[in-house]
Amino acid sequence: SKNVAHERLSHEQLRTRFPYLSFPPGSVGVYETEGAGYLSARKLVQAQTVLAEKGGCHVISEEATSVEKIQGGSQNSGSELFEVTLKGGSKVLSKKSAGGRG
């Protein structure tokens, strides 16, 4: 409705045009043909990290090998507790946990 130039792609057209990607059976796509951009995953993670730190989060750059919920509660109740095991073997307790790859 915004007059954006695009093509509707069937599952087979997606597979042909983007053979390096995997699409579940029955997938369809909309491909913007003009003026489209892309998201850089690395830059996105960097931006999210800056915002998290500005919001008071403690950011740990070491790779996590596991995240285990050790205290129940619902996600919105604030009573959940997670134990995050880091690659070096140390463990961190967290009320919230978010992972990213960059």
Rosetta constraint file for C-alpha pairs under 8 A:
AtomPair CA 4 CA 32 HARMONIC 7.28 0.50
AtomPair CA 4 CA 34 HARMONIC 7.96 0.50
AtomPair CA 5 CA 32 HARMONIC 6.01 0.50
AtomPair CA 5 CA 33 HARMONIC 5.68 0.50
AtomPair CA 5 CA 34 HARMONIC 6.11 0.50
AtomPair CA 6 CA 30 HARMONIC 6.54 0.50
AtomPair CA 6 CA 31 HARMONIC 5.36 0.50
AtomPair CA 6 CA 32 HARMONIC 4.29 0.50
AtomPair CA 6 CA 33 HARMONIC 5.09 0.50
AtomPair CA 6 CA 34 HARMONIC 7.54 0.50
AtomPair CA 7 CA 30 HARMONIC 5.69 0.50
AtomPair CA 7 CA 31 HARMONIC 5.15 0.50
AtomPair CA 7 CA 32 HARMONIC 6.56 0.50
AtomPair CA 7 CA 33 HARMONIC 6.93 0.50
AtomPair CA 8 CA 28 HARMONIC 7.36 0.50
AtomPair CA 8 CA 29 HARMONIC 5.77 0.50
AtomPair CA 8 CA 30 HARMONIC 4.63 0.50
AtomPair CA 8 CA 31 HARMONIC 6.40 0.50
AtomPair CA 9 CA 13 HARMONIC 5.43 0.50
AtomPair CA 9 CA 14 HARMONIC 5.96 0.50
AtomPair CA 9 CA 28 HARMONIC 5.66 0.50
AtomPair CA 9 CA 29 HARMONIC 4.87 0.50
AtomPair CA 9 CA 30 HARMONIC 6.00 0.50
AtomPair CA 9 CA 31 HARMONIC 7.15 0.50
AtomPair CA 10 CA 14 HARMONIC 6.16 0.50
AtomPair CA 10 CA 27 HARMONIC 6.96 0.50
AtomPair CA 10 CA 28 HARMONIC 4.81 0.50
AtomPair CA 10 CA 29 HARMONIC 6.55 0.50
AtomPair CA 11 CA 15 HARMONIC 6.32 0.50
AtomPair CA 11 CA 23 HARMONIC 7.36 0.50
AtomPair CA 11 CA 25 HARMONIC 6.92 0.50
AtomPair CA 11 CA 26 HARMONIC 5.87 0.50
AtomPair CA 11 CA 27 HARMONIC 5.01 0.50
AtomPair CA 11 CA 28 HARMONIC 5.18 0.50
AtomPair CA 11 CA 29 HARMONIC 7.54 0.50
AtomPair CA 12 CA 16 HARMONIC 6.16 0.50
AtomPair CA 13 CA 17 HARMONIC 5.97 0.50
AtomPair CA 14 CA 18 HARMONIC 5.72 0.50
AtomPair CA 14 CA 19 HARMONIC 7.73 0.50
AtomPair CA 14 CA 23 HARMONIC 7.61 0.50
AtomPair CA 14 CA 28 HARMONIC 7.31 0.50
AtomPair CA 14 CA 29 HARMONIC 6.95 0.50
AtomPair CA 15 CA 19 HARMONIC 5.15 0.50
AtomPair CA 15 CA 21 HARMONIC 7.36 0.50
AtomPair CA 15 CA 22 HARMONIC 7.41 0.50
AtomPair CA 15 CA 23 HARMONIC 7.13 0.50
AtomPair CA 23 CA 27 HARMONIC 6.23 0.50
AtomPair CA 32 CA 36 HARMONIC 5.94 0.50
AtomPair CA 39 CA 43 HARMONIC 7.98 0.50
AtomPair CA 39 CA 44 HARMONIC 7.32 0.50
AtomPair CA 40 CA 44 HARMONIC 6.10 0.50
AtomPair CA 41 CA 45 HARMONIC 6.21 0.50
AtomPair CA 41 CA 101 HARMONIC 7.83 0.50
AtomPair CA 41 CA 102 HARMONIC 6.19 0.50
AtomPair CA 42 CA 46 HARMONIC 6.24 0.50
AtomPair CA 42 CA 101 HARMONIC 7.57 0.50
AtomPair CA 42 CA 102 HARMONIC 4.47 0.50
AtomPair CA 43 CA 47 HARMONIC 6.12 0.50
AtomPair CA 43 CA 102 HARMONIC 7.91 0.50
AtomPair CA 44 CA 48 HARMONIC 6.15 0.50
AtomPair CA 45 CA 49 HARMONIC 6.05 0.50
AtomPair CA 45 CA 100 HARMONIC 6.54 0.50
AtomPair CA 45 CA 101 HARMONIC 7.05 0.50
AtomPair CA 45 CA 102 HARMONIC 6.03 0.50
AtomPair CA 46 CA 50 HARMONIC 6.33 0.50
AtomPair CA 46 CA 102 HARMONIC 7.92 0.50
AtomPair CA 47 CA 51 HARMONIC 6.30 0.50
AtomPair CA 48 CA 52 HARMONIC 6.02 0.50
AtomPair CA 49 CA 53 HARMONIC 6.17 0.50
AtomPair CA 49 CA 59 HARMONIC 7.15 0.50
AtomPair CA 50 CA 54 HARMONIC 6.18 0.50
AtomPair CA 51 CA 55 HARMONIC 6.08 0.50
AtomPair CA 52 CA 56 HARMONIC 6.46 0.50
AtomPair CA 52 CA 57 HARMONIC 5.25 0.50
AtomPair CA 52 CA 58 HARMONIC 7.81 0.50
AtomPair CA 52 CA 59 HARMONIC 7.51 0.50
AtomPair CA 53 CA 57 HARMONIC 4.89 0.50
AtomPair CA 53 CA 58 HARMONIC 6.40 0.50
AtomPair CA 53 CA 59 HARMONIC 6.72 0.50
AtomPair CA 62 CA 86 HARMONIC 6.44 0.50
AtomPair CA 62 CA 87 HARMONIC 6.81 0.50
AtomPair CA 63 CA 86 HARMONIC 5.78 0.50
AtomPair CA 63 CA 87 HARMONIC 5.50 0.50
AtomPair CA 64 CA 84 HARMONIC 6.56 0.50
AtomPair CA 64 CA 85 HARMONIC 5.70 0.50
AtomPair CA 64 CA 86 HARMONIC 4.26 0.50
AtomPair CA 64 CA 87 HARMONIC 5.68 0.50
AtomPair CA 65 CA 84 HARMONIC 7.66 0.50
AtomPair CA 65 CA 85 HARMONIC 5.69 0.50
AtomPair CA 65 CA 86 HARMONIC 5.55 0.50
AtomPair CA 65 CA 87 HARMONIC 5.63 0.50
AtomPair CA 66 CA 84 HARMONIC 5.83 0.50
AtomPair CA 66 CA 85 HARMONIC 5.29 0.50
AtomPair CA 66 CA 86 HARMONIC 7.29 0.50
AtomPair CA 67 CA 82 HARMONIC 6.57 0.50
AtomPair CA 67 CA 83 HARMONIC 5.82 0.50
AtomPair CA 67 CA 84 HARMONIC 4.51 0.50
AtomPair CA 67 CA 85 HARMONIC 6.46 0.50
AtomPair CA 68 CA 82 HARMONIC 5.47 0.50
AtomPair CA 68 CA 83 HARMONIC 5.25 0.50
AtomPair CA 68 CA 84 HARMONIC 6.45 0.50
AtomPair CA 69 CA 80 HARMONIC 7.20 0.50
AtomPair CA 69 CA 81 HARMONIC 5.94 0.50
AtomPair CA 69 CA 82 HARMONIC 4.41 0.50
AtomPair CA 69 CA 83 HARMONIC 6.40 0.50
AtomPair CA 70 CA 80 HARMONIC 7.65 0.50
AtomPair CA 70 CA 81 HARMONIC 5.69 0.50
AtomPair CA 70 CA 82 HARMONIC 5.50 0.50
AtomPair CA 70 CA 83 HARMONIC 6.51 0.50
AtomPair CA 71 CA 79 HARMONIC 7.29 0.50
AtomPair CA 71 CA 80 HARMONIC 5.28 0.50
AtomPair CA 71 CA 81 HARMONIC 4.90 0.50
AtomPair CA 71 CA 82 HARMONIC 7.02 0.50
AtomPair CA 72 CA 79 HARMONIC 6.84 0.50
AtomPair CA 72 CA 80 HARMONIC 5.25 0.50
AtomPair CA 72 CA 81 HARMONIC 7.16 0.50
AtomPair CA 73 CA 77 HARMONIC 6.39 0.50
AtomPair CA 73 CA 78 HARMONIC 7.42 0.50
AtomPair CA 73 CA 79 HARMONIC 5.22 0.50
AtomPair CA 73 CA 80 HARMONIC 5.17 0.50
AtomPair CA 74 CA 78 HARMONIC 7.21 0.50
AtomPair CA 74 CA 79 HARMONIC 6.98 0.50
AtomPair CA 74 CA 80 HARMONIC 6.63 0.50
AtomPair CA 75 CA 79 HARMONIC 7.61 0.50
AtomPair CA 75 CA 80 HARMONIC 6.51 0.50
AtomPair CA 78 CA 95 HARMONIC 7.07 0.50
AtomPair CA 79 CA 95 HARMONIC 7.32 0.50
AtomPair CA 80 CA 95 HARMONIC 5.87 0.50
AtomPair CA 80 CA 96 HARMONIC 7.52 0.50
AtomPair CA 81 CA 93 HARMONIC 6.92 0.50
AtomPair CA 81 CA 94 HARMONIC 5.77 0.50
AtomPair CA 81 CA 95 HARMONIC 4.67 0.50
AtomPair CA 81 CA 96 HARMONIC 7.07 0.50
AtomPair CA 82 CA 93 HARMONIC 5.63 0.50
AtomPair CA 82 CA 94 HARMONIC 5.13 0.50
AtomPair CA 82 CA 95 HARMONIC 6.13 0.50
AtomPair CA 82 CA 96 HARMONIC 6.98 0.50
AtomPair CA 82 CA 97 HARMONIC 7.15 0.50
AtomPair CA 83 CA 91 HARMONIC 6.54 0.50
AtomPair CA 83 CA 92 HARMONIC 5.71 0.50
AtomPair CA 83 CA 93 HARMONIC 4.67 0.50
AtomPair CA 83 CA 94 HARMONIC 6.45 0.50
AtomPair CA 84 CA 91 HARMONIC 5.52 0.50
AtomPair CA 84 CA 92 HARMONIC 5.12 0.50
AtomPair CA 84 CA 93 HARMONIC 6.28 0.50
AtomPair CA 84 CA 94 HARMONIC 7.47 0.50
AtomPair CA 85 CA 89 HARMONIC 6.30 0.50
AtomPair CA 85 CA 90 HARMONIC 5.97 0.50
AtomPair CA 85 CA 91 HARMONIC 4.48 0.50
AtomPair CA 85 CA 92 HARMONIC 6.51 0.50
AtomPair CA 86 CA 90 HARMONIC 5.44 0.50
AtomPair CA 86 CA 91 HARMONIC 6.02 0.50
AtomPair CA 86 CA 92 HARMONIC 7.76 0.50
